[in-house]
Amino acid sequence: MAIIRNTELKIIMHKKGNIRKIIDINDECFKGFGEAYTSDINFLSIKGWKLHKNKTSNFVVVHGSVKFVAWEPKRPNLFNIYIVGIQPDNSLNYNRITIGPNVWFGFKGLCKPVSRVLNISNILNSDTITENMDLDAVNYDWVD
C-alpha cells in the first residue's frame, strides 16, 4: 500500500529560540533510518517526476516554501498537493510530507532565491530503486 501523508509538526516555543520537532522512532511514518540530506530548490524550479520503488522519504521544508505534488499509479488523476513552509501571509505551515514506495512525486520552489528541503529516508540513496519521468509526461499544471 502506498503512503502519502501530511503530518503537522510540533513547535516548542522558547524565549531563546524555538525547537521544531521533525521525527522520532515512535512516529507512524518512521520506517527506519538510512540517511538524511537537504535538497535546494530554486524559485519556480520543479524537481520531478520521481518514484522510489523501495524507499520511504520524510520531507520537511527547513527554509522557504515548497509545493509538493504526489500521486499513485493506480489513481493517476488524483493529485495530493501540499504547500509547506512559509506561506504568502508569512505564517508557517510546519508539516512533514511522507512519501512511501511506488508514489510519483515532484516539488516546486516557491521562495526567492531558494528553498531547502530536508529528506530523512529509510535507506541509502545508492540502494534506492528509482524511476524518473519528464514533467510533460503527466497531465498536471504546475502554474500557481
BADREN-536559 format. One record per atom (N, C-alpha, C): residue in one letter; x negated, y negated, z negated. Coordinates in steps of 0.05 Angstrom, whole numbers, plus 5000, padded with zeros to 4 digits. Atoms other than C-alpha are relative to their C-alpha. Layout:
<nodes>
AXYZ;...
</nodes>
This chain:
<nodes>
M498350245000;M500050005000;M498249755000;A501550244998;A497349335020;A500749814977;I499650195022;I496448784968;I499549725011;I500350294997;I497548044977;I501349884976;R498950115025;R498347684911;R498949734995;N500750275009;N498346974887;N500349984970;T499950005030;T496546914813;T499349724990;E500750255013;E496946264774;E497950064978;L502249965019;L490646194733;L500249814976;K499950155024;K489645934663;K497749804999;I501950215005;I486145284648;I500149944970;I500250065028;I483745184577;I498949724997;M500750285002;M483644444562;M498049964977;H502150055020;H477444204524;H499049715004;K500850284998;K475343494508;K497349965013;K502650034988;K468243624533;K499950125028;G499849884973;G470543964597;G501750255000;N498149774999;N475944464616;N498650265008;I500949734993;I474845214623;I502250125018;R498149894981;R478045544683;R499550305003;K500249714998;K479246294678;K500350085029;I499849904973;I478346684743;I501150285000;I499149725000;I478947434730;I498750154977;D501449825019;D477547964677;D500850285005;I499749724996;I477448714673;I502950104995;N497249935006;N484648734647;N502049905020;D498250104980;D487648364706;D500850235019;E499049794981;E492048804751;E498650005027;C501450024974;C488348544812;C497150074999;F502849925003;F481548744785;F499750295009;K500449734989;K479349354826;K497150094997;G502849945003;G472149374803;G498349775010;F501850224991;F466048944818;F497950105019;G502149954981;G461648964878;G498249775004;E501650244997;E459448254889;E501849754997;A498650255000;A461347524882;A498349805017;Y501450204983;Y459646974932;Y501949775007;T498450234991;T462046294956;T499849975030;S500050064971;S464046115027;S500949715002;D499250284994;D464245395051;D501850015025;I498350034976;I469745205100;I500349705006;N500050284993;N469144545136;N502949905004;F497450124997;F475044065141;F501250075027;L498449924977;L480244325191;L498850245015;S501049754988;S475844935208;S501750234990;I498449765007;I479145615208;I498150255002;K501449754999;K475846275190;K502150225000;G498149784998;G479646895212;G500250085029;W498649815017;W482847345231;W498150234992;K501849795011;K479447875188;K501750204985;L498749795015;L481648545159;L497850184989;H501949825014;H477748955108;H501550264995;K498649745002;K479649695111;K499650124972;N500649875025;N476549865043;N499249814978;K500950205019;K475749225004;K502349834989;T498250195012;T479748804955;T498549754993;S501250265005;S477948064952;S501849834983;N498750195018;N479847574898;N498849725006;F501050264991;F479346864926;F501049784980;V499350235016;V479146234882;V498649765013;V501150254989;V478145534910;V498649854977;V501550135022;V472645224867;V499449715007;H500450284992;H472144574907;H501749955025;G498450084977;G477044234954;G502850135001;S497449894996;S483344534983;S499950185025;V500249804979;V484445145027;V502850125005;K497549874992;K490445435065;K499350295007;F500449714994;F490446205063;F502550105014;V497849874986;V494746595112;V499450295002;A500449715000;A495547345106;A502550145011;W497749844991;W499847875139;W499150295003;E500549714997;E500348635143;E500750095028;P499449904973;P500149015209;P502850115002;K497349885000;K506749355190;K502149795003;R498150234999;R510148665186;R498649775014;P501750204987;P506448255239;P501249725002;N498750274997;N511547675240;N500649884972;L499650105027;L511647575164;L497349904989;F502550135009;F506147085142;F500349924971;N500250095028;N504346975069;N498149765001;I501550254998;I501946255063;I499649884973;Y500650115026;Y498445955003;Y498149775004;I501950225000;I495245274994;I499049974971;V501349985027;V490345294936;V497949794998;G502050205005;G486044764905;G501449734995;I499050275004;I487044004903;I502349965020;Q497750054983;Q493943824931;Q500049715009;P499950284990;P495743194971;P500649794979;D499450205021;D498442864908;D497950004978;N502349975019;N491743024872;N500650184977;S499649805020;S494943554829;S498350255007;L501749764996;L491344224822;L501850255001;N498749744998;N494244874847;N497850214995;Y502249835008;Y489445324809;Y501050294999;N499049734997;N491146024834;N497850185011;R501849804988;R487546664854;R501750155021;I498749854979;I489446984920;I498650265003;T501149734998;T488347734921;T501050125026;I499449874975;I488048074988;I498750285000;G501049725001;G487448834988;G499450105028;P500749884975;P485449315042;P502349995020;N498149984977;N488849315111;N501949775001;V498450244997;V491448605107;V498349805017;W501350204984;W489648105161;W500249734986;F499950265012;F487747415135;F498149815014;G501750224992;G484746745152;G500349784981;F499750235017;F483546095117;F498949755014;K500550264987;K483145355136;K499249804979;G500950215018;G479344795102;G501749755002;L498250235000;L483844215082;L498849754987;C501250225014;C478943755046;C497449915015;K502450114988;K473543295074;K497849994979;P500949894975;P467943445084;P500150305001;V500149715002;V468144165059;V501550094975;S498849865023;S471844635012;S498350254995;R501649775007;R468745214975;R501850214987;V498449785010;V471845894961;V498250214987;L501449795014;L469346394910;L501450265007;N498849744993;N470447124932;N498750204980;I500949795018;I469947664878;I501250265012;S499149764986;S470248334914;S499250264985;N500549755014;N470449054890;N497750165012;I502349864988;I465049294939;I498249805013;L501950174986;L458849014972;L500949945029;N499350074973;N459848655038;N498850195020;S501349814981;S454849125071;S501450275001;D498549755000;D459349715052;D502949975010;T497350064992;T465649385078;T500550075029;I499249944972;I469149645140;I501949785008;T498650244993;T471649025175;T500850005029;E499150064973;E475748855237;E500349705002;N499650294995;N475848165268;N501749975025;M498350064978;M480747855316;M499949705006;D499950294992;D480847195355;D502549874988;L497750165010;L485346655326;L502350005019;D497950014980;D489246635391;D501550265003;A498749744997;A491047375386;A502550034983;V497749985017;V496247235333;V501849755004;N498150224995;N502546805343;N500549854973;Y499750175024;Y501246335284;Y498949735007;D500850284995;D500745575288;D498749894975;W501650105023;W495245325241;W500349704996;V499750295003;V497244595251;V501849944976;D498450075024;D499644285186;D501949775006;
</nodes>
